[in-house]
């Protein structure tokens, strides 16, 4: 199975859009009714699953922490709710999301920190890998050190409500900074092992590390035409262009915009840049001298000073090329 076949499983909640080989289906996943970059409504948040959504009984559900641990644990849904809670705003992105794509969403999550539970279980020194399994049969894995990061947690609420079934009810796992394929929904097992294992998508040619590449895209203006974004948005200039940028733990340092095919670049304003794990919201005032057709290109730079390349084909580790936005300036105000 080649790397693109993963897209056959990408769909948007509330629709029958199949991603297949198309660049990016335009929906409401990247926008908010209140402001750009705000919480993506649950009904518009993208859904990626390798199989059908399982029906999980929250009373019978439990999370097992087992394998190379001193004190194996079984944690119930009620116990998750009774533990000290944290609230985190985090952006989740599918590894199949192309530059400028909408297989990405931002939400307010509520749950419990993972590290205290792991400390209670007592991970043995021989453990080097953790196998993560969900109620749908999906499985992935991580080095133990990646799972021990303080940022990791177990959310059971999304945007103020219990997790919708398609988003992992009753509990999912969050590993901020990694693609969604490394954050199983309906989590049921964390098994600590003395050897590396291969996950479902990893066995099909996808990355075994799962750290996000730098990616960016546009909130506004946009044009929707069927399944793909294939038309120029008609605007009156000057026009404010709004967009997002996201990367791994290093965060976003800078976003630049070009309207001449990358010959020259101008800095966009970073409107919101609160965390490496939340998309950076940026805007740029485009004021051309004359009406006509233009292509706006964005280029984000991460905290290490590494900028998005002009192109980055999907090879199983995500895509980080520069996105393009066709504009037709109908008049100058």
Phi and psi in degrees as a GROMACS rama.xvg file:
@    title "Ramachandran Plot"
@    xaxis  label "Phi"
@    yaxis  label "Psi"
@TYPE xy
-81.4822  170.445  UNK-2
-63.7369  -29.1854  UNK-3
-73.0352  -16.4702  UNK-4
-65.2329  -18.9527  UNK-5
-58.1904  -31.1221  UNK-6
-66.0333  -19.1937  UNK-7
-62.8978  -16.8719  UNK-8
-102.549  -0.432624  UNK-9
-87.0383  127.201  UNK-10
-146.751  157.784  UNK-11
-98.8335  139.724  UNK-12
-59.1362  135.79  UNK-13
80.7308  7.46217  UNK-14
-140.164  170.939  UNK-15
-113.081  24.4627  UNK-16
-70.622  127.803  UNK-17
-104.652  130.686  UNK-18
-69.6794  -46.3442  UNK-19
43.2803  -128.662  UNK-20
-98.8384  8.83877  UNK-21
-75.7691  152.027  UNK-22
-59.8353  -58.9987  UNK-23
-162.552  125.39  UNK-24
-81.5795  133.648  UNK-25
-91.2808  121.918  UNK-26
-136.897  -156.319  UNK-27
-95.9749  12.3638  UNK-28
-61.5356  -31.9841  UNK-29
-101.462  6.00643  UNK-30
-124.961  169.488  UNK-31
-135.473  152.21  UNK-32
-74.9785  -13.5814  UNK-33
-101.91  -44.5708  UNK-34
-162.445  158.309  UNK-35
-65.1742  132.81  UNK-36
87.3177  -2.43393  UNK-37
-73.248  -175.483  UNK-38
-58.1814  133.638  UNK-39
-78.6433  123.312  UNK-40
-54.3883  143.723  UNK-41
-54.1075  -38.1049  UNK-42
-70.0589  -18.3205  UNK-43
-107.799  -3.4764  UNK-44
-71.8698  134.232  UNK-45
-60.6061  153.229  UNK-46
-126.75  125.873  UNK-47
-128.154  121.353  UNK-48
-142.756  150.42  UNK-49
-88.079  -11.8792  UNK-50
-149.586  -168.516  UNK-51
-71.5362  155.946  UNK-52
-68.2497  122.672  UNK-53
-76.0916  150.161  UNK-54
-92.9964  108.393  UNK-55
-108.685  126.192  UNK-56
-80.512  113.571  UNK-57
-63.9677  -24.6488  UNK-58
-71.883  -38.1414  UNK-59
-85.7106  -19.2708  UNK-60
-65.9907  144.738  UNK-61
-153.238  157.444  UNK-62
-102.53  123.423  UNK-63
-100.898  130.178  UNK-64
-111.348  111.309  UNK-65
-143.569  -169.852  UNK-66
88.2071  -130.462  UNK-67
-82.0453  67.5525  UNK-68
-132.044  152.061  UNK-69
-75.9021  -31.851  UNK-70
-133.216  86.6855  UNK-71
-55.4125  140.608  UNK-72
-121.834  148.783  UNK-73
-126.406  117.905  UNK-74
-114.821  124.463  UNK-75
-86.4004  167.748  UNK-76
-61.504  -42.161  UNK-77
-62.5372  -40.8129  UNK-78
-64.4028  -38.5673  UNK-79
-58.5859  -42.9291  UNK-80
-69.6493  -26.5946  UNK-81
-89.0281  -13.8632  UNK-82
-73.1814  160.113  UNK-83
-54.4363  132.882  UNK-84
-102.127  150.599  UNK-85
-127.753  152.794  UNK-86
-116.348  126.953  UNK-87
-133.134  132.852  UNK-88
-93.6749  121.673  UNK-89
-141.473  146.214  UNK-90
-101.557  134.25  UNK-91
-114.976  135.577  UNK-92
-134.67  137.999  UNK-93
-77.6832  143.149  UNK-94
-65.0966  -17.6013  UNK-95
-87.2667  3.60611  UNK-96
-73.9185  119.16  UNK-97
-82.361  168.555  UNK-98
-54.3103  130.341  UNK-99
78.0757  4.61459  UNK-100
-78.5463  173.557  UNK-101
-120.364  17.3314  UNK-102
-88.2766  61.9676  UNK-103
-158.206  147.095  UNK-104
-157.001  159.031  UNK-105
-125.141  134.428  UNK-106
-147.787  162.681  UNK-107
-95.7971  119.194  UNK-108
-112.611  147.694  UNK-109
-130.42  133.96  UNK-110
-175.629  -153.906  UNK-111
-124.337  149.082  UNK-112
-65.2925  141.925  UNK-113
-83.4834  -37.2681  UNK-114
-56.7755  -43.1765  UNK-115
-59.5428  -34.5491  UNK-116
-68.9452  -38.7158  UNK-117
-67.0599  -38.1976  UNK-118
-64.7834  -37.8108  UNK-119
-65.4674  -36.8756  UNK-120
-70.6042  -29.6666  UNK-121
72.7799  78.9497  UNK-122
-68.4831  130.71  UNK-123
-78.3215  154.082  UNK-124
-61.7495  -28.5384  UNK-125
-70.3502  -14.8647  UNK-126
-74.7282  126.776  UNK-127
-121.498  -14.1219  UNK-128
-143.776  149.513  UNK-129
-124.804  128.864  UNK-130
-92.596  126.424  UNK-131
-109.562  128.721  UNK-132
-129.491  144.828  UNK-133
-114.698  167.497  UNK-134
-67.575  -15.9288  UNK-135
-88.0224  0.358893  UNK-136
94.2413  -5.91154  UNK-137
-71.4992  146.394  UNK-138
-146.951  146.77  UNK-139
-147.315  -178.878  UNK-140
-152.917  163.587  UNK-141
-145.342  153.281  UNK-142
-61.7209  147.161  UNK-143
-55.8843  -41.1052  UNK-144
-60.4453  -34.0952  UNK-145
-66.4774  -35.9315  UNK-146
-74.975  -24.5542  UNK-147
-82.2498  -2.7044  UNK-148
-61.0876  140.331  UNK-149
-62.82  -24.7488  UNK-150
-72.5334  -18.9045  UNK-151
-71.7475  141.27  UNK-152
-156.792  173.552  UNK-153
-116.449  96.7595  UNK-154
-82.9055  144.886  UNK-155
-125.486  -1.65378  UNK-156
-129.189  149.773  UNK-157
-139.582  116.791  UNK-158
53.477  42.0865  UNK-159
86.1591  1.30213  UNK-160
-129.893  158.769  UNK-161
-54.7247  148.468  UNK-162
-49.1949  128.33  UNK-163
-61.5346  152.126  UNK-164
-51.5724  -42.2964  UNK-165
-72.6181  -11.614  UNK-166
-106.995  11.8075  UNK-167
115.958  11.8219  UNK-168
-52.9191  132.257  UNK-169
-91.8601  -24.3901  UNK-170
-144.203  141.226  UNK-171
-125.159  176.388  UNK-172
-115.456  144.185  UNK-173
-120.893  126.64  UNK-174
-120.191  82.353  UNK-175
-54.6813  138.354  UNK-176
98.8313  -12.9269  UNK-177
-106.307  160.116  UNK-178
-67.996  161.298  UNK-179
-58.3054  -28.3647  UNK-180
-63.506  -17.7445  UNK-181
-99.9507  15.665  UNK-182
-135.244  73.881  UNK-183
-58.2449  139.602  UNK-184
-84.0267  165.708  UNK-185
50.9349  41.5049  UNK-186
-60.276  132.4  UNK-187
-126.435  -23.9374  UNK-188
-142.737  138.749  UNK-189
-123.568  107.326  UNK-190
-111.266  121.967  UNK-191
-89.4249  131.578  UNK-192
-129.066  163.126  UNK-193
-98.3882  14.7545  UNK-194
-151.412  159.333  UNK-195
-78.4001  142.377  UNK-196
-118.775  165.623  UNK-197
-109.319  127.798  UNK-198
-80.419  178.416  UNK-199
-60.6654  -56.413  UNK-200
-74.172  -30.875  UNK-201
-62.0335  -36.5724  UNK-202
-68.4408  -13.5662  UNK-203
-106.518  19.4748  UNK-204
100.333  4.25264  UNK-205
-91.9139  157.116  UNK-206
-54.4436  146.734  UNK-207
-98.9171  -1.05856  UNK-208
-98.7381  -48.4299  UNK-209
77.4174  11.6177  UNK-210
-71.2788  139.218  UNK-211
-67.4825  139.724  UNK-212
-84.6432  161.866  UNK-213
-68.6625  128.655  UNK-214
-138.147  159.748  UNK-215
-154.668  166.458  UNK-216
-169.045  -171.192  UNK-217
-120.314  135.564  UNK-218
-87.9436  -46.3001  UNK-219
-157.22  143.418  UNK-220
-78.887  156.515  UNK-221
-141.99  158.667  UNK-222
-126.434  132.966  UNK-223
-106.166  126.309  UNK-224
-139.53  98.7982  UNK-225
63.6905  -133.075  UNK-226
-86.1843  -22.0681  UNK-227
-128.874  155.727  UNK-228
-83.9169  94.6931  UNK-229
-124.629  12.037  UNK-230
-127.654  160.585  UNK-231
-85.66  136.072  UNK-232
-75.7728  130.614  UNK-233
-87.7718  125.788  UNK-234
-138.129  159.475  UNK-235
-104.149  127.701  UNK-236
-92.9851  151.011  UNK-237
-72.3081  151.385  UNK-238
-134.044  140.812  UNK-239
-88.2681  125.085  UNK-240
-100.635  126.485  UNK-241
-112.58  142.967  UNK-242
-154.892  -177.472  UNK-243
-130.522  157.938  UNK-244
-146.72  144.615  UNK-245
-151.586  147.09  UNK-246
-148.418  -160.257  UNK-247
-85.7405  -151.774  UNK-248
-62.0771  -17.4217  UNK-249
-75.4056  -18.8298  UNK-250
78.0321  173.761  UNK-251
-98.1595  128.637  UNK-252
-98.4077  -33.661  UNK-253
-158.27  147.514  UNK-254
-131.435  133.12  UNK-255
-123.579  156.683  UNK-256
-129.488  140.218  UNK-257
-127.237  142.527  UNK-258
-119.902  10.078  UNK-259
-128.879  35.4444  UNK-260
73.7753  24.324  UNK-261
87.7893  7.33254  UNK-262
-71.0021  -34.9893  UNK-263
-138.654  152.432  UNK-264
-132.149  142.877  UNK-265
-125.995  146.2  UNK-266
-72.0305  135.117  UNK-267
-88.2913  160.123  UNK-268
-86.5556  128.222  UNK-269
-83.5873  105.75  UNK-270
-79.9011  -40.3253  UNK-271
-141.393  124.72  UNK-272
-147.348  57.7051  UNK-273
-81.1924  -23.685  UNK-274
-160.889  148.459  UNK-275
-61.4957  -17.9051  UNK-276
-102.522  8.36425  UNK-277
-125.933  136.261  UNK-278
-57.947  139.53  UNK-279
-78.9008  131.269  UNK-280
-98.8657  129.518  UNK-281
-130.203  160.479  UNK-282
-143.233  155.775  UNK-283
-144.895  131.349  UNK-284
-90.9383  111.111  UNK-285
-95.9786  117.526  UNK-286
-131.117  77.3607  UNK-287
-71.3804  162.685  UNK-288
-79.9745  -22.2668  UNK-289
-146.96  155.044  UNK-290
-62.3019  162.952  UNK-291
147.226  -174.473  UNK-292
-98.8434  135.156  UNK-293
-135.142  158.831  UNK-294
-124.761  118.897  UNK-295
-92.2376  130.656  UNK-296
-118.204  136.664  UNK-297
-109.511  149.254  UNK-298
-141.941  114.614  UNK-299
-98.6489  148.145  UNK-300
-120.782  132.262  UNK-301
-84.5739  179.118  UNK-302
-65.8676  -14.7651  UNK-303
-90.3593  -3.42308  UNK-304
88.7488  12.9814  UNK-305
-96.0633  122.518  UNK-306
-93.9647  154.589  UNK-307
-59.0111  135.395  UNK-308
-75.189  166.444  UNK-309
-61.2762  -36.7722  UNK-310
-146.524  157.131  UNK-311
-157.935  88.7059  UNK-312
-61.8883  150.354  UNK-313
-71.3347  120.316  UNK-314
-123.357  15.5622  UNK-315
103.829  1.1118  UNK-316
-122.29  17.6776  UNK-317
95.4603  169.997  UNK-318
-125.117  138.765  UNK-319
-137.449  25.8401  UNK-320
-74.5494  169.41  UNK-321
-76.3189  132.88  UNK-322
-83.5092  157.248  UNK-323
-127.875  140.844  UNK-324
-126.633  107.741  UNK-325
-72.2199  132.487  UNK-326
-127.107  143.151  UNK-327
-117.511  108.302  UNK-328
-82.7436  111.22  UNK-329
-82.3794  -28.9879  UNK-330
-162.415  163.857  UNK-331
-108.709  125.93  UNK-332
